[in-house]
Each structure stands twice: as C-alpha cells, then as structure tokens.
Amino acid sequence: MYPQVLAPFVAGLEIFGGILLLLGLFTRIIAVPLAVVMVVATVVDKAKDIDSLAAYTDLIETVYMEVCSFGWRLPGLAVSLDRLILQRQEIRPSAP
C-alpha cells in the first residue's frame, strides 16, 4: 500500500512495543497490535508456503505471534510494571 509510511510505523511499533512487553508495561494494549502485525507479515511473506492450517501452525512466526498474545492473556505477572502500578493503586485510599 504505502511502504514508505508503513515500514517506519511497523518498525517503531515492534521496537517500542517489544520494549514495553519486556518491561511488562501496557501489555494488553501493545500485545494485540504486535500480534496483528506478526499475522499480516507471516501471511504476506509465507503465503506460498501455507497450504493448510497445519502448515501455518508449523511456522516459527506463529510461535512469535503466540508469544505476543501471551502478554494479552496473562498481563501483570509478578515482575511487571503493570502489577506494580495496580498494587500502588490498590494501596491508595479511595476518596469519600
């Protein structure tokens, strides 16, 4: 479509999104677009090799996409910044 626009956007999303996932910050928000980018990239790049669902699930790219979706399904693990933020909000007294 517009590779001169989409390539820097996707590169930035992967760099900053990967950093956010590593830190455990905004995991649910960033995991979804990263998984979508991975699915689109896999289908575009490997379309000729995919002839069935089994062939798609055998690709290493599918494993990467699953790792991204893991952050969406299990946010706020014990060592994440999301967990620390949630714990800090629970400690604050609510306004009367």
Secondary structure, 3 states (H helix, E strand, C coil): CCHHHHHHHHHHHHHHHHHHHHHCCCHHHHHHHHHHHHHHHHHHHHHHHCCCHHHHHCCHHHHHHHHHHHHHHCCCCCCCHHHHHHHHHHHCCCCC
